[in-house]
Amino acid sequence: MKTQGLVPLASVADVERSIAFYQHLGFEVGNTFASERETKPSWAWLQSGEARLMLAAANEPLAGKHTVLFYVYTEDVMAARASLIEAGLNPGTITRPFYAPRGEFKLIDPDGYVVMVTHT
């Protein structure tokens, strides 16, 4: 077997709210699905360049800490953090661990998923 790609699917409380959040990270909606008689989508496919993410409405309440981190890569970490602050989000401070000498910061999405923004 040779894997050709990997796309995480995150369970979320509100697909539309999560779409709005991830649009601040440059993602665009590729597709959505809403069941018959539903006005809100229960699933979405998001894409930004080669990055892809699926969102699905959770069947149960989301509880506890998520153990998956999403790493988002950008060319300018400082500019990305500034744009997220301007959008009213609350990104963490920039740190420079050995594997990210140009910096990275943490951002928490509306459902508690940790999004790490780092340099390409």
C-alpha positions in Angstrom: 0.0 0.0 0.0 1.1 3.5 -0.7 -1.0 6.3 0.8 -1.9 9.0 -1.7 -3.3 11.5 0.7 -4.6 12.1 4.2 -7.6 14.4 5.1 -8.7 14.7 8.7 -12.4 14.8 9.5 -13.2 16.7 12.6 -16.4 16.3 14.5 -17.8 19.7 15.4 -20.8 21.2 17.2 -21.7 23.6 14.4 -20.4 23.1 10.8 -21.2 26.7 9.7 -19.4 28.2 12.8 -16.3 26.0 12.1 -16.4 27.0 8.4 -16.3 30.6 9.4 -13.4 30.0 11.8 -11.3 28.1 9.2 -11.9 30.7 6.6 -9.7 33.0 8.7 -6.9 30.5 8.1 -7.4 30.7 4.3 -9.7 27.7 3.8 -12.4 27.9 1.2 -15.5 25.7 1.0 -15.2 23.1 -1.7 -18.5 21.3 -0.9 -21.2 21.0 1.8 -24.0 18.6 2.5 -27.3 19.1 4.3 -29.8 16.4 4.9 -33.3 16.7 3.6 -35.4 19.2 5.6 -32.2 20.6 7.1 -31.1 24.2 6.5 -27.6 23.9 8.0 -24.9 21.7 6.5 -23.9 18.6 8.4 -20.7 18.1 6.5 -18.2 20.3 4.7 -15.0 19.9 2.6 -12.5 22.8 3.0 -9.4 23.4 1.1 -6.5 25.9 1.0 -3.9 25.1 -1.6 -2.9 21.5 -0.9 -4.4 21.5 2.7 -7.7 19.8 3.1 -10.1 19.4 6.0 -13.5 17.8 6.4 -15.9 18.9 9.1 -18.9 16.8 10.2 -21.7 17.6 12.7 -21.1 15.6 15.9 -23.8 13.1 16.7 -23.0 13.5 20.5 -21.9 16.4 22.6 -18.2 17.1 22.3 -16.6 16.6 25.7 -13.0 16.5 26.9 -9.7 17.5 25.4 -9.0 16.6 21.8 -5.8 14.7 21.3 -5.2 15.6 17.7 -3.4 18.8 16.7 -3.8 20.4 13.3 -0.6 22.0 11.9 -1.2 24.8 9.5 1.8 26.0 7.5 2.2 29.6 6.3 5.0 31.7 4.9 4.8 34.5 7.4 3.9 33.5 11.0 3.9 37.0 12.4 1.6 38.3 9.7 -0.7 35.3 10.1 -0.9 36.0 13.9 -1.6 39.7 13.3 -4.5 38.9 10.9 -6.1 36.5 13.4 -5.8 39.1 16.2 -7.5 41.6 13.8 -10.2 39.1 13.1 -11.0 38.9 16.8 -9.5 35.5 17.4 -7.2 34.8 20.3 -3.9 33.3 19.0 -1.2 32.5 21.5 2.2 34.0 21.6 4.9 33.1 19.1 7.4 30.5 20.3 10.5 29.2 18.6 11.0 25.5 19.4 13.9 23.7 17.7 11.7 22.4 14.9 10.1 25.9 14.2 13.0 28.4 14.2 10.9 31.0 12.5 8.1 30.6 15.0 4.8 29.0 15.7 1.7 29.8 17.8 -1.3 28.0 19.1 -4.9 28.8 18.2 -8.0 27.0 19.6 -10.9 26.4 17.2 -14.6 26.8 18.4 -14.7 23.1 19.3 -11.5 23.0 21.3 -9.2 21.6 18.6 -5.6 22.9 18.8 -4.4 24.5 15.6 -0.7 25.1 15.5 0.3 27.8 13.0 3.9 27.5 11.9 6.2 28.4 8.9 6.6 26.4 5.7 
